[in-house]
Amino acid sequence: MYQILFYILAVLAVSGAFGMITRKNPIVSVAFLTISMVSIAGLFALLSAPFLAVLQLMISAGAVIVLFVFVIMIVDYRREESRRRVIQFGRVLGSAAVIYLVIVLALSILKPPFIAAPLTGEAFEMPETLGRLLISEFMIPFELTGVLLLSAAVAVILMVKRGEGERDT
Amino acid sequence: MCENVLEILKILIILAMLLGSVPFLVWMERKGAAYIQDRRGPNRATVLFTRFGGIFHGMADAIKLLSKEEVCPEGSYKPFYFAAPILALFLSLISVAVIPFAEPLKIGGCEFNLQIADLRSGLIYVLAISSFSAHAILYAGWGSNNKYSLIGGLRSSAQLISYEIPMALAAISIFMVAGSFRITDIVLDQGVVPLYWNIVRQPVAFVIFFVALMAESNRLPFDLPEAEAELVAGYHVEYSSMKFAMFFMAEYIHMFIAGLLIATLFLGGWQIPFINAELLKTSSYEIILFVVPLLGALLALLGALSIGSFKKCPTPFGKGDCGPIIAGSLLLIVGVVLIVGGFLAGMLDLPLWVSNVMLFLLQIVVLLIKAIFVCLLFIWIRWTLPRFRYDQMMRLGWRVLLPLGMINLIVTGAVIMYIKY
């Protein structure tokens, strides 16, 4: 039962991700991303971390993707497509990210101290455990992520403000 | 063995209850609207010369919606267009899974808990599902290729995102009071005395949660996604027949679940006010001796009054209503049976499980009464207040409810610290 569910969810997650990067229409690709996110939430639930699964469903699949869809529906994406500079920049950035990911994956597999994630057991079901880990052991990454998100928000506001003056360029 | 059967049984019971609540709520809404606007409301559909205050209009509506032609707009994006109503109904149905309807019932070795999943992160699951339900409306709006639909969908998602945060803040203050995410714990923590229910302990959180839930279920002061004066019908303009009915059902089920949720979190859940469940369990003999005949007398009185209000039965083509006499005589018979049965059962020595089952049913009824009361409140507000303008709604969400929620959180934390240390 467990294995069947795992394979179904894993296939759904991967094919959702694949569908997301291959679709031309951004809204359809966001729908695929949603499928992927929901399957990942299911995988968390299978790993006996239902709290994390619910959070994944709430934040990633709920709020963040709704925000995505919202922005995509408002922004006229056809005009965005025609901007060659954006596309070129995206290609450069994308290939750089892919190369980095491949290097990291290769290093983590090839290097000897490659440990499979240990089973966390019952304790991880408790929100207390998660909360304690977040504000003790993983305090600095957690705060840095917060700063990253804040800077992204500031950047978006800055770009929108600048866009207002020179709309038709 | 009995567990598996009961699991399936309780899912069926709860789903049937939810789907059955839709025609009832629609009827309640129409009647409520009518009485607020000084009308009579629906009262024409008759079955076997009876009207029962127009409750059969739900059946007529269902037949009408099922037999209507389905129209699919030409430029629509089919996968989204067809998936959206299914998704909407599905998401509103599954969020009931964590609500406990009664205390676990133990008979012999079997335990029957009328709650589909007792998740440790119960309330967060509800929040997650409700934040997810914007997808259905968004896909409906975008998929049907209509600018009114699209605007409705966008408004809905913006509304959902803005009201999700105050709702979560209100929920957090409840977690802090109860010390747990589990809904069963939250219910038990409130106790049987209404003075210790969360509505008294957390009045600000109650107001925030109530308003946010109303915004999330797209009820009238917040029904901008389907504002018919501006957007024709919002995200379901292009839907007809059963696909429209699915959105409609999803909306009413959402409202019913909102009522259940508020009853569970703020009004003590399935706990009977002032009466301790343990007391009822131990003194089953007296209850049967007193309460059941009392209930029977009440029902018989109602039946007699109903028969008394009966005027005339119609000829096949005339006017009139046989409802009072049929309902009244049924109530009278049930009442008399309860009186006699109660006295008979009081004389015999009943096994313990009878009183346990009765307690179980009583708890379900208590929760449902609370939930229906909250739904009545929703209906009352809907037909009393005018619709907000879009910017007013956004201002209410971000500038009033959000700071209020944060202040409430800080005050709650301070008070809990003061009490504990």
Interface residues (C-beta under 8 A of the other chain):
Chain A: I27 V28 A31 T34 P50 F51 V54 L55 L57 M58 A61 G62 A63 I65 V66 L67 V69 F70 M73 I74 E125 M126 P127
Chain B: Y77 F80 L119 R120 S121 I124 Y125 L127 A128 I129 S131 F132 A134 H135 L138 Y139 W142 L150 G153 L154 S157 A158 L160 I161 E164 F181
